[in-house]
Structure formats: C-alpha cells, structure tokens
Amino acid sequence: MSAVTSSPEPLAVNYLRSLVAPRPRRAVDLPRRRYEQRGLRVDADRLAAWSRVCGYPLRSRLPLPYPHLLGFTAQVQLLVSEPFPFRLLGLVHVAQEFAQHRPLGVDEELDVSVRAVAMRPHRRGAVVELVTEVRGATEGPHESPAWSGTSRYLAPGTRLPGTVPPPPEEPPAPGPRASATRWRVGAGTGRRYAEVSGDVNPLHLAAPAAKLLGFPRALAHGLWTASRSLAVLDGRLPDAVLADVRFKAPLLLPATVEHLHEHVPGPAGGTWRTAVRSRDGQRTHLLAAVTPL
C-alpha cells in the first residue's frame, strides 16, 4: 500500500469536485493508497466550538468522537480522488466505530492516516469501509494506534459482484428502565455542526439541497447525533473503550426526539447502551453500545 502525505483540499472543494469527477461504470479494485497527515495540532477554538454544539465539557483530553474530524477531510479526499464506482454526494453513513486505546491530549502532536479496507455488496447497493488511525507523533507507525475509527458508507444503487453478506448484528436497544430525555433539535443544527466540523455536505444545510437528493427537509449529521448521544456518557467511561454506532432512520430537521441511555453491568465495567428515537417511539435514528477494551 502506497502512502500519500498531504494536506487535503478543503471539504467544500471536494464536494464540488465530486459532482463533475468521472467515476468508473463498474466495480474496480479497492484503492491501495493511504492518506497521511503528520504533526497535526488540535485547534483549541474549533474544539471548544464543536464541544458546545455537541454537548461536551472542555477537558484536557479529546472527546471520544473528536479524532474522527482530524481524518474526515482526508476521507473525503480519498473518496473523491480514488476510482471508487460511486459519487461522494449520495453516500449514506450507516455505521461508525470509535476505538480508543488511550485518551488523546488536547495539546498532543498527532499523526493521522486514512485508508480504505473493504468494499462489499449490500442489499441496497455497496458498502465501502474506511479506517482512520491516530497516533501520537512520537509513536511509531507500526505501533497500535491510540485511537482508530471505522466508517461504513452505503452507496445506494452501486452494484458489486459477489454474494450479499448477512447484515451485521446491531447493538441492543436500551431496555424499558433506561433513562430518557427529550431533545429539541433545531432547524439550524446541520448548519451549526457544519461550521464547527467543516462537513458542508449540502444535504445537511438546507431543504432545497436535501430535496434534490430525495428528502423533504435537511438532515442532521449522523456524527452530530452520535457525538451528542455519547456526550451523555462523558466522565463515566474508562480510558480504553469501543463505541459501536449504527445510524438508522434519517433525522429530519427540525425535530423533537427522545434520547435513551442505560448501563448494563458486566465484565470490566459492563456496557453502556444509547438510542435516539422519534418522540412517539416508532422510528429509531441511532443505536450505540460502548464497551471497555
């Protein structure tokens, strides 16, 4: 696998490029390039703004989901620059894992790498799997990453050869004794998250753009929903954890939803389960399970 060390182009530029860049008409071999960024520093002001939008307090360590943002621009660069048989706009984020082996300090110098590891058929199209790894700048590239994230994106309508594998098992939903709170998610949530994350996918910004992609209103970012849900658990989790997040029904803006969370006792501290669902309980927007590593 070859490595490309670069400063990715701004996300808005890559979203525009995705509209015009030619795409292969059929499946191709999985791209073998790895995109790297070295010596990154977290912007303290951006982190503070992101934390306010997602409900995290300010601490000396990065929130569990935040390192995903450090590699997201490189993810988009990879999806646009490499010959995947689909376009960036229209991808659906269906699952996300965050594996934190140790907390990352706010002041640490970090090395970030992004690569594609799988592309497989799905009953609705094809799924591509990207892995982001974050290490301290003093840690070698062959050492286990301090933090890694696995992102799975669905490309509806894309056809790949092979048998569609069975769907992965979902995290269990919180039980009837789970703690419940109500969120009022404003119409501007997508724009607010875009400002602090840089993810300016027009699907999340305004209803006219969302309608072009088949939705009646703008959608909340899946990563906002996940981050806001995991923020409820901040301060209760061990240093080494795995969060398994599944994105279900789109969260149309504005909305009033219910957030559930519960702790299930078990080995090494047990498991936390969270969910975001519609106020009437008929639609689930997110399921997540957080377990010790």
C-alpha positions in Angstrom: 0.0 0.0 0.0 1.5 3.4 -1.0 1.3 6.4 1.2 0.4 9.9 0.2 1.4 12.5 2.8 -0.6 15.6 2.0 -2.7 18.5 3.2 -6.2 17.6 1.8 -8.1 20.2 -0.1 -11.0 22.0 1.7 -14.1 19.9 2.0 -16.2 22.3 0.0 -13.8 22.0 -2.9 -14.0 18.2 -2.8 -17.8 18.2 -2.6 -17.9 20.3 -5.8 -15.3 18.1 -7.5 -17.4 15.1 -6.7 -20.2 16.5 -8.9 -18.0 16.5 -12.0 -15.2 14.0 -11.5 -15.7 10.9 -13.7 -16.5 7.7 -12.0 -15.9 4.1 -13.2 -19.0 2.5 -14.6 -18.2 -0.8 -12.9 -16.5 -2.1 -9.8 -12.8 -1.6 -9.6 -10.1 -3.0 -7.3 -10.1 -1.4 -3.9 -7.7 1.6 -3.9 -4.5 0.8 -2.2 -3.4 4.3 -1.2 -3.1 5.5 2.4 -3.6 9.3 3.0 -1.4 10.6 5.9 -1.1 13.9 7.7 1.7 14.3 10.2 2.3 16.7 13.1 -1.3 17.8 13.4 -2.3 20.1 16.3 -5.9 20.4 17.5 -7.3 23.9 17.1 -8.4 24.8 20.6 -11.1 27.3 19.5 -12.5 24.8 17.0 -12.6 22.1 19.6 -14.4 24.4 22.1 -17.0 25.4 19.4 -17.5 21.7 18.5 -17.9 20.8 22.2 -20.6 23.4 22.7 -22.6 22.2 19.7 -22.3 18.5 20.7 -22.7 18.9 24.4 -19.3 18.0 25.7 -17.5 19.9 28.5 -14.0 21.2 27.9 -11.3 18.9 29.3 -7.6 18.2 28.8 -8.4 15.2 26.7 -10.2 14.9 23.4 -13.8 13.7 23.4 -14.2 10.1 22.2 -15.7 11.0 18.7 -13.5 14.1 18.0 -10.5 12.4 16.4 -12.8 11.4 13.6 -12.8 15.0 12.4 -9.0 15.0 12.2 -9.2 12.4 9.4 -12.5 13.3 7.8 -11.1 15.7 5.3 -8.7 13.0 4.2 -11.6 10.5 4.0 -13.4 12.9 1.6 -10.1 13.4 -0.4 -9.8 9.6 -0.7 -13.4 9.1 -1.8 -13.1 11.8 -4.5 -9.5 11.1 -5.7 -9.5 7.4 -5.9 -11.6 5.4 -8.6 -14.5 4.3 -6.5 -17.6 3.4 -8.6 -19.8 5.9 -6.9 -20.0 9.6 -6.2 -19.4 11.2 -2.8 -22.7 13.0 -2.7 -25.4 10.4 -2.1 -23.3 8.2 0.2 -25.1 7.3 3.4 -23.2 6.9 6.7 -24.6 3.7 8.1 -22.2 2.7 10.8 -19.3 4.1 12.8 -16.9 2.6 15.4 -14.6 4.6 17.7 -11.8 2.5 19.4 -9.9 4.5 22.0 -6.9 2.7 23.4 -5.8 5.7 25.4 -7.1 9.2 25.7 -5.5 11.8 23.4 -4.4 15.0 25.0 -5.7 18.3 23.6 -2.1 19.6 23.3 -0.6 16.5 21.7 1.0 16.5 18.3 -0.7 13.8 16.2 -0.2 11.7 13.1 -3.4 10.7 11.2 -3.8 8.1 8.4 -6.8 7.1 6.4 -7.3 4.1 4.1 -10.0 2.0 2.5 -10.1 -1.5 3.8 -13.2 -3.1 2.2 -15.8 -2.7 -0.4 -18.7 -5.2 -0.5 -22.1 -5.7 -2.0 -25.2 -4.7 0.1 -28.9 -5.4 -0.5 -29.3 -1.7 -1.3 -26.1 -1.2 -3.3 -22.5 -1.3 -2.0 -20.7 -0.5 1.3 -17.2 1.0 1.5 -15.3 0.8 4.7 -12.7 3.4 5.7 -10.3 3.3 8.6 -8.8 6.3 10.3 -5.9 5.8 12.7 -4.5 8.5 15.1 -1.1 8.1 16.9 0.9 10.5 19.0 3.7 12.0 16.8 6.3 10.2 19.0 4.7 6.8 18.4 5.9 4.7 15.5 3.7 3.8 12.5 4.0 0.1 13.4 2.7 0.6 16.9 -1.0 0.2 17.7 -2.9 3.5 17.2 -4.0 5.4 20.3 -7.4 5.8 18.5 -9.0 4.3 15.4 -12.3 4.8 13.7 -14.1 2.6 11.2 -16.6 4.3 9.0 -19.0 2.4 6.8 -20.8 4.2 3.9 -23.6 2.9 1.7 -23.6 3.8 -2.0 -27.2 3.2 -3.0 -27.6 1.6 -6.4 -24.0 0.7 -6.9 -23.6 -2.9 -7.9 -20.6 -5.1 -7.0 -20.0 -8.8 -7.9 -20.4 -11.4 -5.2 -22.9 -12.6 -2.7 -24.5 -10.0 -0.4 -23.3 -10.9 3.2 -25.8 -11.1 6.0 -26.2 -7.8 7.9 -24.0 -7.3 10.9 -25.7 -7.7 14.3 -26.9 -4.4 15.7 -26.2 -3.2 19.3 -29.1 -4.0 21.6 -31.5 -1.1 22.3 -31.7 0.3 25.8 -34.3 -1.5 27.9 -37.6 -0.3 29.5 -35.7 1.1 32.6 -33.4 3.3 30.6 -33.1 7.0 31.4 -34.9 9.1 28.9 -34.5 12.8 28.0 -36.2 14.8 25.2 -34.1 16.8 22.7 -35.4 19.6 20.6 -33.2 19.6 17.5 -33.5 23.0 15.7 -33.7 23.6 12.0 -30.2 25.1 12.1 -28.5 22.1 13.7 -27.0 21.0 10.4 -25.5 24.4 9.7 -24.2 24.8 13.2 -22.5 21.4 13.1 -21.1 22.2 9.6 -19.5 25.4 11.0 -17.6 23.5 13.7 -16.8 20.3 11.9 -16.2 21.5 8.3 -18.6 18.9 6.9 -20.5 21.1 4.5 -22.4 18.4 2.7 -25.4 20.4 1.3 -27.8 17.6 2.4 -27.4 18.9 6.0 -27.6 22.6 5.3 -30.8 23.5 3.6 -34.1 21.9 2.5 -33.7 22.7 -1.3 -30.5 20.7 -1.4 -32.0 17.9 0.6 -35.0 17.8 -1.8 -32.6 17.2 -4.8 -31.5 14.1 -3.0 -35.0 12.9 -2.2 -35.5 14.2 1.3 -38.2 16.7 2.3 -36.0 18.6 4.7 -32.4 18.9 5.7 -31.0 16.1 7.8 -28.9 16.2 11.0 -25.4 14.9 10.5 -25.0 11.3 11.8 -21.8 12.3 13.5 -23.6 15.1 15.4 -26.3 12.7 16.6 -23.6 10.2 17.6 -21.5 12.7 19.4 -24.4 14.3 21.2 -25.5 10.8 22.3 -22.0 9.8 23.6 -21.6 13.2 25.3 -24.3 12.0 27.8 -21.8 9.3 28.9 -18.8 11.7 29.3 -17.0 11.1 32.6 -18.5 7.7 33.1 -16.4 5.7 30.6 -13.0 4.0 31.1 -9.9 5.3 29.2 -10.0 2.4 26.8 -13.4 1.9 25.1 -15.1 0.8 21.9 -18.2 2.6 20.7 -20.3 0.8 18.1 -22.7 3.2 16.5 -25.4 2.4 13.9 -27.3 5.1 12.0 -30.9 4.1 11.3 -33.7 6.4 10.1 -32.6 9.9 8.9 -33.2 12.6 11.5 -35.1 15.4 9.6 -34.8 18.9 10.9 -36.3 20.4 12.9 -37.4 17.6 15.2 -38.2 16.6 18.8 -36.7 13.2 19.7 -36.1 11.1 22.7 -32.6 10.0 23.9 -32.3 6.8 26.0 -29.2 5.5 27.8 -28.6 2.7 30.3 -25.7 0.9 31.9 -25.7 -2.9 31.7 -23.4 -4.5 34.4 -20.8 -7.0 33.1 -17.1 -7.8 33.0 -14.6 -4.9 33.2 -17.3 -2.3 34.0 -20.2 -3.5 31.7 -21.8 -1.9 28.7 -23.5 1.4 28.1 -26.3 1.4 25.5 -27.8 4.5 24.0 -30.5 5.2 21.4 -32.1 8.2 19.7 -35.7 7.7 18.5 -38.7 9.7 17.5 -40.9 11.2 20.2 -43.6 8.5 19.6 -41.0 5.7 19.7 -41.9 4.5 16.2 -38.6 5.4 14.4 -35.1 4.7 15.7 -32.5 7.2 14.4 -29.4 5.8 16.2 -28.3 2.8 18.3 -25.0 2.6 20.1 -23.1 0.3 22.5 -20.0 1.3 24.4 -17.8 -1.4 25.9 -14.4 -1.5 27.6 -11.4 -2.6 25.6 
